Amino acid sequence: MNVQAWTFVIVGLSFALYIAIALWSRAKSTGEFYVAGGGVSPVANGLATAADWMSAASFLSMAGIISFSGYDGSVYLMGWTGGYVLLALLLAPYLRKFGKFTVPDFVGDRYASQVARIVAVVCALFVSFTYVAGQMRGVGVVFSRFLEVSIDTGVMIGMGLVLFYAVLGGMKGITYTQVAQYCVLIFAYLVPAIFISIQMTGHALPQTGFGADVQGTATPLLDRLDGLHAELGFAAYTRGSKSMVDVFFITAALMVGTAGLPHIIVRFYTVPKVRDARWSAGWALLFIALLYTTAPAVAAFARTNLIETVSGKEHATLPEWVGKWEQTGLIRFEDRNGDGRVQYLADPAQNELTIDKDIMVLANPEIAGLPDWVVGLVAAGGLAAALSTAAGLLLVVSSAISHDLLKRALLPRISEHGELRAARISAAVAVVAAGYVGIHPPGYVAEVVAFAFGLAASSFFPALVLGIFSRRMNAAGAVSGMLAGLVFTASYIVHFKFLSPELNRPEHWLWGISPEGIGTLGMCVNFAVAWCVSRVTPPPSEDVQRLIDRIRVPSGAGEAHEISA
C-alpha cells in the first residue's frame, strides 16, 4: 500500500475507536457533560490531561519551530513544561477543593459577583477560541497532505469530526476519548523518532541520539547542523538570536498561561478527591515529558535531513514527498535564477524554497525514507493531538455559555435538559467560528497557541492566584484586573499581528517584548490594577473570607494546632 492508503487505514481505525468511545460514554446529565461525573481515576485523568494539553502546537508545530529557530525555540519547551509544575503545585488542588464545574464558577462564587462571573466567561471564551483556532489549523495541515485536499477542506473535515464526539459525549466522552488519543499520539511521535535516531546516530533513544555523533563520522549531530547552517548563511542552530528580555517574557507567559488555561483547570474537577487532583498533575507531567524530551531530537533530525535532501539539488529530481507538499501550498519553489536547482539560503533575495514550519514533524518520516505505514501513523498522531485539545476547548466554550452565563447569570430557572441542549448548540457554533479562523489563521499553529497562553496569563492567572491566597482581594479588584490585563494584551497582539504587521520587529516592540511574550506584562498590569483597586474598595464579606480559608487550609488544621499548643 502507498502512503495515502496507509493513512486512510490508520486514521480510519483511530477515528472508529474515538467515535465508539464517544457513543459508549455518552453524557446523560450536566454533571457528566461538564466534569465526567467526577469519577475519573488519577492515571486516566493524567493521560487525558496530557492529550488535552499536547495540542497540534506540541505535536506538529513545536519541533517545527525548534528545527527552524534552534536555540530560540527552546522557550516553548521551558514555558509549557514549567507551567505544568506551577499548575500542579499552585492551583490544581485548591481549585478541586472548591468543587465547582468551571473557572468562571470559581471566580463568580469566590468574588460573590455576577459581574466577575460574566467577565470570567468573556475571558474564557476569548482564550479558548484563540486556542481552538490553532488546532483547526493543525487539522487542516494534516488532512491537506494525506487526503490530498486543500487546507480549507481539511479544516472543515476536522470540524465535523470534533463536533460529533465533543458535543455528543461531553467531558465524559472526551475524557476517555483523550486517553485513547494520548496512546495514539505518543506512539506516533516516538516510533519515527526512534527509527530516525538509529538511522542517523545508531542510538535507539532519540534523547541520547540528539547529542551523539552522526553515524560513520566523528562529528556530533549538532555540530554537523551548525556547519550546514553556516554554509547556507543561517544563524547557528545552537545559539540564540532573541534578546534575553524577550526569552524571559515569552517563557513566563507560556508558564503562567498554562496554569491559567480553563480547559486544563477543569480537568481537575473530574477526579473523585482533592488528593487525586495533585496526582493527576504528576501523571500528566510524566506523560507529557515523553514527548517533550523527544521534540528537540526530532527537530534536529528533521532539519539536518531536510537541508541535505533539498539544498543544491535539481528540483526535478527531488523526492515525491516534496511535490506532494507543494500541491498543498505549504512548500513553494520559485526558480529565481532559472537553473532548475534549489537554492535554500538564509538570504530572502536568493532563497528559492519556502517551507511552512508546521509540516516538519509530518514530513520527517518521508524525508528520512521511513516505511509508508510510519507516515500514516504520524498523520493519525497529529490528528489525535489537534482534535483532543479542540474537544476540551469546545467544552470550555459550551460550559461557559450554558452553565456560567445562562444557568448562573441570565436564566437561573433553566432545566437541566435545556442547559445540556444550550451547551451542545454553543459548542456547534464555536466549531464553525473556530473553523473559519483556522482557515484564515493569524500565524502558524504554535504562534496562535502562544497568543492564547498570553491571554490566559494576563486574564485568569492573577484572578485565580489572588482568589486563593489573598483574603483582601475583592470583586472590584478582580474584575478591574482581568479587564485591564486582557485589553492590554489583546490590543498589543492585534496591533502588531493584524493592524500594523510591518512594524512587528524588535525595534518597535515595547521594551523589546514580542507579541508572544506580552502576556507576562499583561499579567503584571492585572496584578497591579487588582491590588490597587482592592485597596480603595470595601473588603470581601466575612462569608467569602471564611470560604477562602476553607479552600486554603486543610481540614482539621486548626484543631491540630490547638492540641499541639
Residue pairs with C-beta under 8 A, 6 or more apart in sequence:
1 9
1 372
1 373
2 372
3 146
3 366
3 372
3 375
3 376
4 146
4 147
4 148
5 372
6 372
6 373
6 375
6 376
6 377
7 146
7 147
7 375
7 376
7 379
7 380
8 376
9 376
10 373
10 376
10 377
10 379
10 380
11 146
11 376
11 379
11 380
11 383
14 180
14 184
14 380
14 383
14 384
15 161
15 383
17 180
18 165
18 177
18 180
18 181
18 387
19 164
19 165
21 165
21 169
21 173
21 176
21 177
21 180
22 164
22 165
22 168
22 169
22 173
22 177
23 168
23 169
24 176
25 169
25 172
25 173
25 175
25 176
25 177
26 168
26 169
26 170
26 172
26 173
27 33
27 168
27 169
27 170
27 171
27 172
27 173
27 420
29 37
29 416
29 420
30 403
30 416
30 419
30 420
30 423
31 37
31 38
32 170
32 171
32 172
33 170
33 171
33 172
33 395
33 399
33 420
33 423
34 101
34 102
34 170
34 171
34 266
34 269
34 395
34 399
34 403
35 101
35 171
35 266
35 269
35 270
36 170
36 171
36 172
36 174
36 175
36 270
37 172
37 270
38 269
38 270
38 271
38 272
39 270
39 272
40 48
40 175
40 270
40 271
40 272
41 271
41 276
42 271
42 276
42 279
42 280
42 283
43 283
44 175
44 176
44 179
45 175
45 267
45 268
45 270
45 271
45 276
45 280
45 283
45 284
46 279
46 280
46 281
46 282
46 283
46 284
46 286
46 287
47 178
47 179
47 182
47 183
47 283
47 284
47 287
48 174
48 175
48 176
48 178
48 179
48 182
48 267
48 270
49 264
49 267
49 280
49 281
49 283
49 284
50 182
50 283
50 284
50 287
50 288
51 178
51 179
51 181
51 182
51 185
51 384
51 385
51 388
51 389
52 178
52 263
52 264
52 267
52 388
52 389
52 392
53 80
53 84
53 258
53 261
53 264
53 284
53 288
53 389
54 182
54 185
54 288
54 291
54 385
54 388
54 389
55 131
55 134
55 135
55 138
55 385
55 386
55 388
55 389
55 390
55 445
55 449
56 134
56 135
56 137
56 138
56 139
56 141
56 358
56 382
56 385
56 386
56 389
56 445
56 449
57 76
57 134
57 138
57 445
57 446
57 448
57 449
57 450
58 80
58 291
58 292
58 295
58 385
59 138
59 185
59 189
59 291
59 361
59 381
59 382
59 384
59 385
59 386
60 138
60 141
60 142
60 358
60 361
60 362
60 382
60 385
60 386
60 445
61 138
61 357
61 358
61 444
61 445
61 446
61 447
61 449
62 73
62 76
62 77
62 295
62 446
63 295
63 296
63 298
63 299
63 302
63 360
63 361
64 299
64 302
64 357
64 358
64 359
64 360
64 361
64 444
64 446
65 73
65 76
65 299
65 357
65 444
65 446
66 73
66 74
66 76
66 77
66 295
66 296
66 299
66 300
67 73
67 298
67 299
67 300
67 302
67 303
67 306
67 357
67 360
68 303
68 357
68 360
70 229
70 235
70 236
70 237
70 238
70 239
70 240
71 237
71 238
71 239
71 240
72 240
72 241
72 242
72 247
73 299
74 240
74 296
75 242
75 247
75 250
75 251
75 254
76 254
76 446
76 450
77 292
77 295
77 296
78 251
78 254
78 255
79 250
79 251
79 252
79 253
79 254
79 255
79 257
79 258
79 453
80 254
80 255
80 258
80 292
81 285
81 288
81 289
81 292
82 251
82 254
82 255
82 258
83 254
83 255
83 256
83 257
83 258
83 259
83 453
84 258
84 281
84 284
84 285
84 288
85 285
86 255
86 256
86 258
86 259
87 258
87 259
87 264
87 265
87 281
88 278
88 281
88 282
88 285
90 259
90 465
91 259
91 265
91 464
91 465
91 468
92 265
92 268
92 277
92 278
92 280
92 281
93 268
93 274
93 275
93 277
93 278
94 468
94 551
94 552
95 103
95 106
95 265
95 268
95 269
95 277
95 464
95 468
96 268
96 269
96 271
96 274
96 276
96 277
97 274
97 550
97 551
98 106
98 109
98 110
98 551
99 269
100 106
100 109
100 269
101 266
101 269
101 399
101 403
102 124
102 262
102 266
102 396
102 399
102 400
102 403
102 404
103 120
103 124
103 262
103 265
103 266
103 460
103 464
104 117
104 118
104 120
104 121
104 124
104 262
104 400
104 404
104 408
105 117
105 403
105 404
105 408
106 464
106 467
107 116
107 117
107 119
107 120
107 463
107 464
107 467
107 478
108 114
108 116
108 117
108 120
108 404
108 408
108 409
109 547
110 467
110 544
110 547
110 548
111 467
111 473
111 474
111 475
111 478
111 479
111 540
111 544
112 475
112 540
112 541
112 543
112 544
113 475
113 478
113 479
114 408
114 409
115 475
115 479
116 463
116 475
116 478
116 479
116 482
117 404
117 408
117 409
118 404
118 405
118 409
119 479
119 482
119 483
120 404
120 460
120 463
120 482
121 400
121 401
121 404
121 405
121 409
122 486
123 455
123 459
123 460
123 482
123 486
124 262
124 396
124 397
124 400
124 404
124 460
125 397
125 400
125 401
126 455
126 459
126 486
126 490
127 260
127 261
127 262
127 452
127 455
127 456
127 459
127 460
128 262
128 263
128 393
128 394
128 396
128 397
128 400
128 430
128 452
129 393
129 397
129 430
129 433
129 434
129 437
130 448
130 451
130 452
130 455
131 261
131 263
131 389
131 393
131 448
131 449
131 452
132 389
132 390
132 393
132 394
132 397
132 430
132 434
133 434
133 437
133 438
133 441
133 448
134 438
134 441
134 445
134 446
134 448
134 449
134 452
135 386
135 387
135 389
135 390
135 393
135 434
135 438
135 445
136 155
136 158
136 159
136 386
136 390
136 434
136 435
136 437
136 438
136 439
137 151
137 155
137 358
137 438
137 441
137 444
137 445
137 448
138 358
138 382
138 385
138 386
138 445
139 154
139 155
139 157
139 158
139 383
139 386
139 387
139 390
139 438
140 151
140 152
140 154
140 155
140 158
140 438
140 439
141 151
141 154
141 328
141 330
141 356
141 358
141 359
141 362
141 382
141 445
142 154
142 362
142 379
142 382
142 383
142 386
143 149
143 151
143 153
143 154
143 155
143 157
143 158
143 383
144 150
144 151
144 153
144 154
144 328
144 330
145 324
145 325
145 328
145 330
145 359
145 362
145 379
146 362
146 375
146 376
146 379
147 153
147 154
147 157
148 324
148 327
149 157
150 328
151 328
151 329
151 330
151 439
152 439
155 435
155 438
155 439
156 435
158 383
158 386
158 387
158 390
158 435
158 438
159 431
159 432
159 434
159 435
161 387
162 387
162 390
162 391
162 394
162 431
163 394
163 427
163 428
163 431
165 173
165 174
165 177
165 391
166 173
166 174
166 390
166 391
166 394
166 395
166 427
166 431
167 394
167 398
167 424
167 427
167 428
169 177
170 395
170 423
171 266
171 270
171 395
174 388
174 391
174 392
174 395
175 270
177 388
177 391
178 388
178 391
178 392
181 384
181 385
181 387
181 388
182 287
182 384
182 388
184 380
184 381
184 384
185 291
185 381
185 382
185 384
185 385
185 388
186 287
186 290
186 291
186 381
187 377
187 381
188 377
188 378
188 380
188 381
188 382
188 384
189 291
189 294
189 298
189 361
189 378
189 381
190 206
190 290
190 291
190 294
191 374
191 377
192 298
192 364
192 365
192 368
192 370
192 374
192 377
192 378
193 206
193 294
193 297
193 298
193 301
194 204
194 205
194 206
195 365
195 368
195 370
195 374
196 206
196 298
196 301
196 305
196 364
196 365
196 368
196 370
197 203
197 204
197 205
197 206
197 208
197 209
197 210
197 297
197 301
198 204
198 209
199 215
199 368
200 209
200 214
200 215
200 221
200 301
200 304
200 305
200 368
201 209
201 212
201 213
201 214
201 215
201 221
202 209
202 212
202 215
203 209
203 212
206 294
206 297
206 298
206 301
207 293
207 294
207 297
209 221
209 297
209 301
210 221
210 222
210 296
210 297
210 300
211 220
211 221
211 222
212 220
212 221
213 219
213 220
213 221
214 220
214 221
214 224
217 224
219 227
221 300
221 301
221 304
222 237
222 238
222 300
224 304
225 237
225 238
225 300
225 303
225 304
226 236
226 237
226 238
228 304
228 307
228 308
228 311
229 235
229 236
229 237
230 236
232 307
232 311
232 344
232 345
232 346
233 345
233 346
233 347
234 346
235 241
235 346
237 300
237 303
240 247
242 250
243 506
243 512
245 511
245 512
245 513
246 506
246 509
246 512
246 513
246 514
246 517
248 517
248 520
249 513
249 514
249 517
249 518
249 520
249 521
250 450
250 514
250 516
250 517
250 520
251 517
252 457
252 517
252 520
252 523
253 450
253 453
253 454
253 457
253 516
253 517
253 518
253 519
253 520
253 523
254 450
254 453
256 456
256 457
256 461
256 519
256 520
256 523
257 452
257 453
257 454
257 455
257 456
257 457
257 461
257 519
258 264
258 453
258 456
259 461
259 464
260 456
260 457
260 459
260 460
260 461
260 464
261 452
261 453
261 456
261 460
262 396
262 400
262 456
262 460
263 389
263 392
263 393
263 395
263 396
264 392
265 464
266 392
266 395
266 396
266 399
267 280
267 392
268 277
268 280
268 281
271 277
271 279
271 280
298 361
298 364
299 360
301 364
301 368
302 360
302 361
302 363
302 364
302 367
303 360
305 364
305 367
305 368
306 355
306 360
306 363
306 367
307 344
309 318
309 319
309 367
310 318
310 322
310 342
310 344
310 353
311 342
311 343
311 344
312 341
312 342
312 343
312 344
313 341
313 342
314 340
314 341
314 342
315 333
315 335
315 340
315 341
315 342
316 340
318 342
319 366
319 367
321 363
321 366
321 367
322 331
325 331
325 359
325 363
326 332
326 333
330 355
330 356
330 358
330 359
331 353
331 354
331 355
331 356
331 359
332 353
332 354
333 342
333 352
333 353
334 352
334 354
335 352
336 343
336 350
336 352
337 343
337 352
342 352
342 353
343 350
343 351
343 352
343 353
344 351
344 352
344 353
345 351
345 352
356 444
357 444
357 446
358 444
358 445
361 378
361 382
362 378
362 379
362 382
364 378
365 374
365 375
365 378
366 375
390 434
394 427
394 430
394 431
394 434
395 427
397 426
397 427
397 430
398 422
398 423
398 424
398 426
398 427
398 430
399 423
401 422
401 423
401 426
402 419
402 420
402 422
402 423
402 426
403 419
403 423
406 414
406 419
406 422
407 414
407 419
414 422
441 448
442 448
442 451
442 497
442 498
443 451
443 497
447 516
450 516
451 493
451 497
451 515
451 516
453 519
454 489
454 493
454 515
454 516
454 517
454 518
454 519
454 520
454 522
455 486
455 489
455 490
455 493
455 519
455 522
456 519
457 489
457 519
457 520
457 522
457 523
458 485
458 486
458 488
458 489
458 518
458 519
458 521
458 522
458 523
458 525
458 526
459 482
459 485
459 486
459 489
459 522
459 526
460 482
461 523
461 526
462 481
462 482
462 485
462 523
462 526
462 527
462 530
463 478
463 481
463 482
463 526
463 530
466 473
466 477
466 478
466 481
466 527
466 530
467 473
467 478
467 548
468 548
468 551
468 552
469 552
470 534
470 548
471 539
471 540
471 545
471 548
471 549
472 534
472 535
472 539
472 540
473 530
473 531
473 534
473 540
474 534
474 537
474 538
474 539
474 540
475 540
476 533
476 534
476 537
477 529
477 530
477 531
477 532
477 533
477 534
477 535
477 537
478 530
478 534
480 529
480 530
480 533
481 525
481 526
481 527
481 528
481 529
481 530
481 531
481 533
482 526
482 530
484 525
484 526
484 529
485 522
485 523
485 525
485 526
485 529
486 522
488 518
488 521
488 522
488 525
489 518
489 519
489 521
489 522
492 510
492 515
492 518
492 522
493 515
493 518
495 503
496 503
496 504
496 508
496 509
496 515
497 504
497 515
504 515
506 512
506 514
509 515
510 518
510 521
511 521
513 520
513 521
539 545
540 548
